[in-house]
Amino acid sequence: MLVNLFDYLLERVDDERAPKEIEIAIDVFGKSGAFDTSVNSMVRSYMHRLRQRLDKFNEGKSGLRLTIPKGEYRLILSEMPELEDEDELEPITLASRLKRISKRQVLAIFLCVNGLLWAAAFLFASNLLQPSPLARTALWKPLMANGRMPVIAVGDFYMIAESGDEGIMTSLRLDTAIQSEADLSKYLTLNPRLRGKLHARDIYRVSGQVAKVAVAVLKQVSEMHPGSEAAEIMPVSRMSQDLIDSNSIIYIQYFSQLGVMRSPFLRLSGFAPTDDFDEIKDKASGKVYRIKYAAEEEASNGGNEASAHSYGIDYGYLASFPGRSGNHNILISGGSDEGLAQVTKIVSDKRQLDSLAKRTGGAGAFEALYQVRTVGGLVFDTKLLIARPLKTEAMQEMSQSRASRKN
């Protein structure tokens, strides 16, 4: 991205005005017009790093040198006479300097500077490492292809505010059947006696396990994008349609929440959540996979066995599928905490990802369901139950239809 930014600035050296921060965000980093530069410092961060690269390359050299003035978004060519007082150096614009030299010299300077910048950026910068081998796996390669950092979208639960008889809010509660204000409105229509006691306050909660997975995935993505700014982490409830359409996204959420993704993904998937938060249904066979908690097993044995020997069954789900506008998405999911945590380990294990790719024929769009068995709260077995390619034609048709409606 540093080289892309450099080339962008170089192409505009003859412009009367320097490009604006939002223009760079759109043209270089692919952001939309809604990108808020006052909140996100991505452009300023990259400009600072490019300025540092140039300064490092220019160290100990005399004569002409390329620089980026602080607080500006443009390249200039500065004279570097052998003077002890650096304050006497007079910067001149690159455009005015080029007017006094031949086209052949201009071409030579451009080619030389471009080549040297590549060397400075990728050979001498100690913090630029080789991408992780994971970036070449069938799961991660499509998402890494466009060179842009994906957005990490974390699933968050809709919380209902409860009030007492005097109308004072007393608590917040989670109801698996109510995942939005619209759901709450329908629920109150069916249960009018609860009107005035249950309230929508636009409050959402991210579980500790989802937050933990998001941090692990953020570290992993950063290793696959060495030298890039950290990916954004955003709650699913706060994602706009424009952001979904214009970015590659890594979704992290429980399987029961997939209905709130605002994505046509569920039409592609061979699995679907049921009305029960603890179930995953295979559409093709009709088979329902149900989470079995260790506490349930202990209770079924009449509490005779020690809890350390109780076992549970969870399910992990992983999917890779195309987004709109040439983007790509990954879904890391699970029935409960253990399944979600185990899939997180799988997506960071090249050996397991290569094995999965063999099962799916190396397809760029696929889904996989894993069974995760635990004893005493510890995972002792993970088994791949189903792995299959996804048919993406339906999503492509929906994207084309949506684009035609816009036009």
SEFI-694160 format. One record per residue (C-alpha): residue in one letter; z, y, x; residue number from 0. Coordinates in Angstrom, 1 decimal, decimal comma. Example, Ala and Ser with C-alpha at 12.3 -4.5 7.8 and 13.67 -1.06 7.14 Angstrom:
BEGIN
(r 'A' (7,8 -4,5 12,3) 0) (r 'S' (7,1 -1,1 13,7) 1) 
! end
This chain:
BEGIN
(r 'M' (0,0 0,0 0,0) 0) (r 'L' (0,6 2,4 2,9) 1) (r 'V' (-3,0 2,0 4,0) 2) (r 'N' (-4,2 2,5 0,5) 3) (r 'L' (-2,2 5,7 0,3) 4) (r 'F' (-3,5 6,9 3,7) 5) (r 'D' (-7,1 6,3 2,6) 6) (r 'Y' (-6,5 8,1 -0,7) 7) (r 'L' (-5,2 11,2 1,2) 8) (r 'L' (-8,0 11,0 3,7) 9) (r 'E' (-10,6 11,1 1,0) 10) (r 'R' (-9,1 14,3 -0,3) 11) (r 'V' (-8,8 16,4 2,9) 12) (r 'D' (-11,6 18,7 1,7) 13) (r 'D' (-10,0 19,4 -1,7) 14) (r 'E' (-8,7 22,9 -2,1) 15) (r 'R' (-5,4 21,6 -3,5) 16) (r 'A' (-3,2 18,7 -2,5) 17) (r 'P' (-3,0 15,9 -5,1) 18) (r 'K' (0,1 15,9 -7,4) 19) (r 'E' (2,7 13,2 -7,3) 20) (r 'I' (1,7 11,9 -10,7) 21) (r 'E' (-2,0 11,7 -9,6) 22) (r 'I' (-1,0 9,5 -6,7) 23) (r 'A' (1,2 7,3 -8,9) 24) (r 'I' (-1,8 6,7 -11,2) 25) (r 'D' (-4,6 6,5 -8,6) 26) (r 'V' (-2,9 4,5 -5,8) 27) (r 'F' (-0,1 2,6 -7,6) 28) (r 'G' (-1,8 2,0 -10,9) 29) (r 'K' (0,9 3,7 -13,0) 30) (r 'S' (0,2 5,1 -16,5) 31) (r 'G' (0,3 8,8 -17,5) 32) (r 'A' (3,8 8,1 -18,9) 33) (r 'F' (5,2 7,4 -15,5) 34) (r 'D' (8,2 9,7 -14,9) 35) (r 'T' (8,2 11,0 -11,3) 36) (r 'S' (11,4 12,8 -11,9) 37) (r 'V' (13,2 9,5 -12,4) 38) (r 'N' (11,2 7,1 -10,2) 39) (r 'S' (10,9 8,2 -6,5) 40) (r 'M' (8,3 5,5 -5,6) 41) (r 'V' (5,6 8,0 -4,5) 42) (r 'R' (8,0 10,1 -2,5) 43) (r 'S' (9,4 7,0 -0,9) 44) (r 'Y' (5,9 5,8 0,2) 45) (r 'M' (5,0 9,3 1,5) 46) (r 'H' (8,2 9,4 3,6) 47) (r 'R' (7,4 6,0 5,1) 48) (r 'L' (3,8 6,9 5,8) 49) (r 'R' (5,0 10,1 7,5) 50) (r 'Q' (7,4 8,0 9,6) 51) (r 'R' (4,5 5,7 10,6) 52) (r 'L' (2,4 8,6 11,7) 53) (r 'D' (5,2 10,2 13,6) 54) (r 'K' (5,9 6,9 15,4) 55) (r 'F' (2,3 6,5 16,3) 56) (r 'N' (2,1 10,1 17,6) 57) (r 'E' (5,2 9,8 19,8) 58) (r 'G' (4,5 10,9 23,4) 59) (r 'K' (0,9 11,9 22,7) 60) (r 'S' (-0,7 15,3 23,3) 61) (r 'G' (-3,7 16,8 21,7) 62) (r 'L' (-4,7 16,4 18,1) 63) (r 'R' (-2,5 14,4 15,8) 64) (r 'L' (-2,4 13,6 12,1) 65) (r 'T' (0,7 14,6 10,2) 66) (r 'I' (2,0 14,9 6,7) 67) (r 'P' (4,0 18,2 6,2) 68) (r 'K' (7,4 17,6 4,6) 69) (r 'G' (7,4 18,2 0,9) 70) (r 'E' (3,6 18,0 0,6) 71) (r 'Y' (1,1 15,3 -0,3) 72) (r 'R' (-1,7 15,9 2,1) 73) (r 'L' (-2,9 15,1 5,7) 74) (r 'I' (-3,4 17,8 8,3) 75) (r 'L' (-4,6 17,8 11,8) 76) (r 'S' (-2,2 19,5 14,2) 77) (r 'E' (-2,9 20,8 17,7) 78) (r 'M' (-0,5 19,3 20,3) 79) (r 'P' (-0,8 21,5 23,4) 80) (r 'E' (1,6 20,5 26,3) 81) (r 'L' (4,3 23,1 25,4) 82) (r 'E' (8,0 22,7 25,7) 83) (r 'D' (8,6 24,7 22,5) 84) (r 'E' (7,4 22,6 19,6) 85) (r 'D' (7,8 25,6 17,3) 86) (r 'E' (4,7 27,1 18,8) 87) (r 'L' (2,5 24,3 17,6) 88) (r 'E' (0,1 25,7 15,0) 89) (r 'P' (-1,0 23,3 12,2) 90) (r 'I' (-4,5 23,6 10,9) 91) (r 'T' (-6,0 21,8 7,9) 92) (r 'L' (-8,0 18,7 8,7) 93) (r 'A' (-10,9 20,1 6,6) 94) (r 'S' (-11,2 23,3 8,7) 95) (r 'R' (-11,0 21,4 11,9) 96) (r 'L' (-13,8 19,0 10,9) 97) (r 'K' (-16,1 21,9 10,2) 98) (r 'R' (-16,2 22,7 13,9) 99) (r 'I' (-17,0 19,2 15,1) 100) (r 'S' (-20,1 17,0 14,6) 101) (r 'K' (-20,5 14,4 11,9) 102) (r 'R' (-20,6 11,7 14,6) 103) (r 'Q' (-17,3 12,9 15,9) 104) (r 'V' (-15,9 12,9 12,4) 105) (r 'L' (-16,9 9,3 11,8) 106) (r 'A' (-15,4 8,3 15,2) 107) (r 'I' (-12,1 10,0 14,3) 108) (r 'F' (-11,9 8,4 10,9) 109) (r 'L' (-12,7 4,9 12,2) 110) (r 'C' (-10,2 5,3 15,1) 111) (r 'V' (-7,4 6,7 13,0) 112) (r 'N' (-7,9 4,1 10,3) 113) (r 'G' (-7,8 1,3 12,9) 114) (r 'L' (-4,8 2,7 14,7) 115) (r 'L' (-2,9 3,2 11,4) 116) (r 'W' (-3,4 -0,5 10,6) 117) (r 'A' (-2,0 -1,3 14,0) 118) (r 'A' (0,9 1,0 13,6) 119) (r 'A' (1,7 -0,1 10,1) 120) (r 'F' (1,4 -3,9 10,6) 121) (r 'L' (1,9 -4,6 14,3) 122) (r 'F' (4,5 -2,1 15,5) 123) (r 'A' (6,6 -1,6 12,3) 124) (r 'S' (9,6 -3,9 12,8) 125) (r 'N' (10,4 -4,0 9,1) 126) (r 'L' (7,0 -5,3 8,0) 127) (r 'L' (7,2 -9,1 7,9) 128) (r 'Q' (4,8 -11,8 6,9) 129) (r 'P' (4,9 -12,6 3,2) 130) (r 'S' (6,9 -15,6 2,1) 131) (r 'P' (5,0 -18,9 1,9) 132) (r 'L' (5,9 -18,9 -1,8) 133) (r 'A' (3,3 -16,2 -2,3) 134) (r 'R' (0,6 -18,9 -1,8) 135) (r 'T' (1,9 -21,3 -4,4) 136) (r 'A' (0,1 -21,8 -7,7) 137) (r 'L' (3,0 -20,1 -9,5) 138) (r 'W' (3,3 -16,9 -7,5) 139) (r 'K' (-0,3 -16,4 -6,2) 140) (r 'P' (-1,8 -15,0 -9,4) 141) (r 'L' (1,1 -12,5 -9,8) 142) (r 'M' (0,8 -11,4 -6,1) 143) (r 'A' (-3,0 -11,1 -6,2) 144) (r 'N' (-3,2 -7,4 -7,2) 145) (r 'G' (-0,7 -6,3 -4,5) 146) (r 'R' (1,5 -4,4 -6,9) 147) (r 'M' (5,2 -5,0 -7,5) 148) (r 'P' (5,8 -6,7 -10,9) 149) (r 'V' (8,4 -5,6 -13,4) 150) (r 'I' (11,4 -7,9 -13,8) 151) (r 'A' (12,3 -7,9 -17,6) 152) (r 'V' (15,7 -9,3 -18,4) 153) (r 'G' (16,5 -10,6 -21,9) 154) (r 'D' (19,3 -8,7 -23,6) 155) (r 'F' (21,3 -9,6 -26,8) 156) (r 'Y' (21,5 -7,4 -29,8) 157) (r 'M' (25,1 -6,6 -30,6) 158) (r 'I' (26,4 -5,9 -34,1) 159) (r 'A' (29,2 -3,4 -34,6) 160) (r 'E' (31,9 -4,4 -37,1) 161) (r 'S' (34,3 -2,1 -38,9) 162) (r 'G' (37,5 -2,6 -40,7) 163) (r 'D' (38,4 -1,5 -44,3) 164) (r 'E' (38,8 2,1 -43,1) 165) (r 'G' (35,4 2,3 -41,6) 166) (r 'I' (36,6 2,4 -38,0) 167) (r 'M' (34,6 0,2 -35,5) 168) (r 'T' (36,9 -2,6 -34,4) 169) (r 'S' (34,6 -5,0 -32,5) 170) (r 'L' (31,2 -6,0 -31,3) 171) (r 'R' (29,8 -9,4 -32,1) 172) (r 'L' (26,7 -11,5 -31,3) 173) (r 'D' (24,9 -13,4 -34,1) 174) (r 'T' (22,2 -15,7 -32,9) 175) (r 'A' (20,2 -15,2 -36,1) 176) (r 'I' (20,2 -11,4 -35,7) 177) (r 'Q' (18,3 -10,1 -32,7) 178) (r 'S' (17,2 -6,7 -33,8) 179) (r 'E' (18,0 -3,9 -36,3) 180) (r 'A' (15,3 -5,3 -38,6) 181) (r 'D' (17,1 -8,7 -38,6) 182) (r 'L' (20,4 -7,0 -39,4) 183) (r 'S' (18,7 -5,1 -42,3) 184) (r 'K' (17,4 -8,3 -43,8) 185) (r 'Y' (20,7 -10,1 -43,3) 186) (r 'L' (22,5 -7,3 -45,2) 187) (r 'T' (20,0 -7,5 -48,0) 188) (r 'L' (20,9 -11,2 -48,4) 189) (r 'N' (24,6 -10,4 -47,9) 190) (r 'P' (25,3 -7,1 -49,7) 191) (r 'R' (29,0 -7,6 -49,6) 192) (r 'L' (28,9 -7,0 -45,9) 193) (r 'R' (27,3 -3,6 -46,2) 194) (r 'G' (29,6 -1,0 -44,8) 195) (r 'K' (31,2 -3,6 -42,5) 196) (r 'L' (28,3 -4,5 -40,2) 197) (r 'H' (26,5 -1,6 -38,4) 198) (r 'A' (23,5 -1,1 -36,2) 199) (r 'R' (24,4 1,0 -33,1) 200) (r 'D' (21,5 0,2 -30,8) 201) (r 'I' (23,9 -1,7 -28,4) 202) (r 'Y' (22,6 -4,5 -26,2) 203) (r 'R' (24,2 -6,8 -23,7) 204) (r 'V' (22,8 -8,7 -20,7) 205) (r 'S' (24,6 -11,9 -19,9) 206) (r 'G' (26,1 -12,4 -16,5) 207) (r 'Q' (23,8 -15,4 -15,7) 208) (r 'V' (20,7 -13,5 -16,6) 209) (r 'A' (21,8 -10,6 -14,4) 210) (r 'K' (22,5 -13,0 -11,5) 211) (r 'V' (19,1 -14,6 -11,9) 212) (r 'A' (17,4 -11,1 -11,9) 213) (r 'V' (19,1 -10,2 -8,6) 214) (r 'A' (17,9 -13,5 -7,0) 215) (r 'V' (14,3 -13,0 -8,3) 216) (r 'L' (14,3 -9,4 -7,0) 217) (r 'K' (15,2 -10,6 -3,5) 218) (r 'Q' (12,5 -13,3 -3,7) 219) (r 'V' (9,8 -10,9 -4,9) 220) (r 'S' (10,8 -8,4 -2,2) 221) (r 'E' (10,2 -11,1 0,5) 222) (r 'M' (6,7 -11,8 -1,0) 223) (r 'H' (6,0 -8,0 -0,9) 224) (r 'P' (7,3 -7,1 2,6) 225) (r 'G' (7,6 -3,4 3,2) 226) (r 'S' (7,2 -2,5 -0,5) 227) (r 'E' (9,6 -0,6 -2,7) 228) (r 'A' (11,9 -2,8 -4,8) 229) (r 'A' (10,6 -4,0 -8,2) 230) (r 'E' (11,9 -2,4 -11,3) 231) (r 'I' (14,4 -4,3 -13,4) 232) (r 'M' (14,4 -3,4 -17,1) 233) (r 'P' (15,9 -4,8 -20,3) 234) (r 'V' (13,3 -6,4 -22,7) 235) (r 'S' (14,6 -4,2 -25,5) 236) (r 'R' (13,6 -1,0 -23,6) 237) (r 'M' (10,1 -2,1 -22,6) 238) (r 'S' (7,2 -0,1 -24,1) 239) (r 'Q' (3,9 -1,6 -25,1) 240) (r 'D' (2,1 0,5 -22,5) 241) (r 'L' (4,4 -1,0 -19,7) 242) (r 'I' (3,8 -4,5 -21,0) 243) (r 'D' (0,0 -4,0 -21,0) 244) (r 'S' (-0,2 -2,3 -17,6) 245) (r 'N' (2,1 -4,4 -15,4) 246) (r 'S' (2,6 -7,9 -14,3) 247) (r 'I' (6,0 -9,0 -15,6) 248) (r 'I' (8,6 -11,6 -14,7) 249) (r 'Y' (10,5 -12,4 -17,8) 250) (r 'I' (14,1 -13,8 -17,5) 251) (r 'Q' (15,7 -14,8 -20,7) 252) (r 'Y' (17,1 -17,7 -22,8) 253) (r 'F' (14,5 -19,7 -24,7) 254) (r 'S' (16,0 -18,8 -28,0) 255) (r 'Q' (15,2 -15,2 -27,3) 256) (r 'L' (11,4 -15,6 -26,7) 257) (r 'G' (10,7 -14,2 -30,1) 258) (r 'V' (11,7 -10,7 -28,9) 259) (r 'M' (9,3 -10,6 -26,0) 260) (r 'R' (6,6 -8,7 -27,9) 261) (r 'S' (4,0 -10,9 -26,3) 262) (r 'P' (1,5 -13,3 -27,9) 263) (r 'F' (2,8 -15,9 -25,4) 264) (r 'L' (4,4 -18,1 -28,1) 265) (r 'R' (1,0 -18,7 -29,6) 266) (r 'L' (0,0 -20,2 -26,2) 267) (r 'S' (3,1 -22,3 -25,6) 268) (r 'G' (3,4 -25,8 -26,7) 269) (r 'F' (7,1 -25,2 -27,3) 270) (r 'A' (9,0 -23,0 -29,7) 271) (r 'P' (12,6 -22,0 -30,4) 272) (r 'T' (14,1 -23,1 -33,7) 273) (r 'D' (16,6 -21,5 -36,0) 274) (r 'D' (19,3 -23,2 -33,9) 275) (r 'F' (20,0 -21,3 -30,6) 276) (r 'D' (20,5 -24,7 -28,8) 277) (r 'E' (17,2 -26,3 -29,6) 278) (r 'I' (13,7 -26,3 -28,1) 279) (r 'K' (10,9 -27,9 -30,1) 280) (r 'D' (7,7 -29,5 -28,7) 281) (r 'K' (5,0 -28,4 -31,2) 282) (r 'A' (2,7 -31,3 -30,3) 283) (r 'S' (5,1 -34,2 -30,8) 284) (r 'G' (7,6 -32,5 -33,1) 285) (r 'K' (10,4 -33,7 -30,8) 286) (r 'V' (13,4 -31,4 -30,6) 287) (r 'Y' (15,3 -31,1 -27,3) 288) (r 'R' (18,9 -30,1 -28,0) 289) (r 'I' (21,4 -28,8 -25,5) 290) (r 'K' (24,5 -30,9 -25,2) 291) (r 'Y' (27,5 -29,0 -23,8) 292) (r 'A' (30,1 -30,8 -21,7) 293) (r 'A' (32,8 -29,7 -24,2) 294) (r 'E' (31,0 -31,5 -27,0) 295) (r 'E' (30,9 -34,7 -25,1) 296) (r 'E' (34,6 -34,5 -24,3) 297) (r 'A' (35,4 -33,9 -28,0) 298) (r 'S' (33,2 -36,9 -29,0) 299) (r 'N' (35,3 -39,1 -26,8) 300) (r 'G' (38,5 -38,0 -28,6) 301) (r 'G' (39,6 -36,0 -25,5) 302) (r 'N' (40,5 -39,2 -23,8) 303) (r 'E' (38,4 -38,5 -20,7) 304) (r 'A' (39,2 -35,8 -18,2) 305) (r 'S' (37,1 -32,7 -18,5) 306) (r 'A' (36,0 -33,2 -14,9) 307) (r 'H' (34,1 -36,3 -16,0) 308) (r 'S' (32,4 -34,8 -19,1) 309) (r 'Y' (28,7 -34,3 -18,9) 310) (r 'G' (26,2 -32,0 -20,4) 311) (r 'I' (22,4 -31,8 -20,9) 312) (r 'D' (20,5 -28,5 -20,7) 313) (r 'Y' (16,8 -27,6 -20,4) 314) (r 'G' (15,0 -25,3 -18,1) 315) (r 'Y' (11,6 -23,8 -18,9) 316) (r 'L' (9,0 -22,3 -16,7) 317) (r 'A' (5,6 -20,7 -17,6) 318) (r 'S' (2,8 -18,8 -15,9) 319) (r 'F' (0,3 -17,0 -18,1) 320) (r 'P' (-2,2 -14,1 -18,0) 321) (r 'G' (-1,2 -10,7 -19,3) 322) (r 'R' (-3,5 -8,0 -20,6) 323) (r 'S' (-5,7 -5,9 -18,3) 324) (r 'G' (-5,9 -8,5 -15,6) 325) (r 'N' (-2,2 -8,7 -15,1) 326) (r 'H' (-0,2 -12,0 -14,8) 327) (r 'N' (3,2 -13,0 -16,1) 328) (r 'I' (5,9 -15,5 -15,2) 329) (r 'L' (8,6 -16,7 -17,6) 330) (r 'I' (11,9 -18,1 -16,2) 331) (r 'S' (13,9 -19,5 -19,0) 332) (r 'G' (16,5 -22,1 -20,1) 333) (r 'G' (18,3 -23,3 -23,1) 334) (r 'S' (21,6 -22,2 -21,5) 335) (r 'D' (23,1 -21,0 -18,2) 336) (r 'E' (22,6 -24,3 -16,3) 337) (r 'G' (19,0 -24,7 -17,3) 338) (r 'L' (18,2 -21,0 -16,4) 339) (r 'A' (20,0 -21,3 -13,1) 340) (r 'Q' (18,1 -24,5 -12,1) 341) (r 'V' (14,7 -23,0 -12,9) 342) (r 'T' (15,6 -20,1 -10,7) 343) (r 'K' (16,1 -22,5 -7,8) 344) (r 'I' (12,8 -24,3 -8,6) 345) (r 'V' (10,7 -21,1 -8,4) 346) (r 'S' (12,1 -20,5 -4,9) 347) (r 'D' (11,4 -24,0 -3,7) 348) (r 'K' (7,8 -24,4 -2,3) 349) (r 'R' (8,1 -28,2 -2,3) 350) (r 'Q' (9,0 -28,4 -6,0) 351) (r 'L' (6,3 -25,8 -6,9) 352) (r 'D' (3,6 -27,7 -5,0) 353) (r 'S' (4,7 -30,9 -6,8) 354) (r 'L' (4,5 -29,1 -10,1) 355) (r 'A' (1,0 -27,8 -9,3) 356) (r 'K' (-0,2 -31,4 -8,8) 357) (r 'R' (1,1 -32,2 -12,2) 358) (r 'T' (-0,8 -29,3 -13,8) 359) (r 'G' (-3,9 -29,6 -11,7) 360) (r 'G' (-3,3 -26,4 -9,9) 361) (r 'A' (-3,8 -24,4 -13,1) 362) (r 'G' (-3,0 -20,7 -13,0) 363) (r 'A' (-1,6 -20,8 -16,5) 364) (r 'F' (0,8 -23,6 -17,3) 365) (r 'E' (4,2 -24,5 -18,7) 366) (r 'A' (6,9 -27,0 -17,7) 367) (r 'L' (10,1 -28,3 -19,3) 368) (r 'Y' (12,9 -29,7 -17,2) 369) (r 'Q' (16,0 -31,6 -18,2) 370) (r 'V' (19,1 -30,6 -16,4) 371) (r 'R' (22,1 -32,9 -16,4) 372) (r 'T' (25,6 -31,8 -15,4) 373) (r 'V' (28,9 -33,5 -14,7) 374) (r 'G' (32,1 -31,4 -14,7) 375) (r 'G' (30,0 -28,2 -14,8) 376) (r 'L' (27,9 -29,2 -11,7) 377) (r 'V' (24,2 -30,2 -11,8) 378) (r 'F' (23,6 -33,7 -10,6) 379) (r 'D' (20,1 -34,4 -11,8) 380) (r 'T' (17,0 -32,3 -12,7) 381) (r 'K' (14,0 -34,1 -14,2) 382) (r 'L' (10,5 -32,7 -15,0) 383) (r 'L' (9,8 -33,9 -18,6) 384) (r 'I' (6,6 -32,1 -19,4) 385) (r 'A' (4,1 -30,1 -17,4) 386) (r 'R' (0,8 -29,0 -18,8) 387) (r 'P' (-1,9 -26,3 -18,5) 388) (r 'L' (-2,0 -23,5 -21,1) 389) (r 'K' (-5,1 -22,7 -23,1) 390) (r 'T' (-5,5 -19,0 -22,6) 391) (r 'E' (-8,7 -18,4 -24,7) 392) (r 'A' (-6,6 -17,3 -27,7) 393) (r 'M' (-4,9 -14,6 -25,6) 394) (r 'Q' (-8,2 -13,4 -24,2) 395) (r 'E' (-9,6 -13,1 -27,7) 396) (r 'M' (-6,6 -11,1 -28,8) 397) (r 'S' (-6,9 -8,8 -25,9) 398) (r 'Q' (-10,6 -8,2 -26,6) 399) (r 'S' (-9,9 -7,6 -30,2) 400) (r 'R' (-7,1 -5,1 -29,4) 401) (r 'A' (-9,4 -3,3 -27,0) 402) (r 'S' (-12,2 -3,0 -29,6) 403) (r 'R' (-9,8 -1,6 -32,1) 404) (r 'K' (-8,7 1,1 -29,6) 405) (r 'N' (-12,4 2,0 -29,1) 406) 
! end
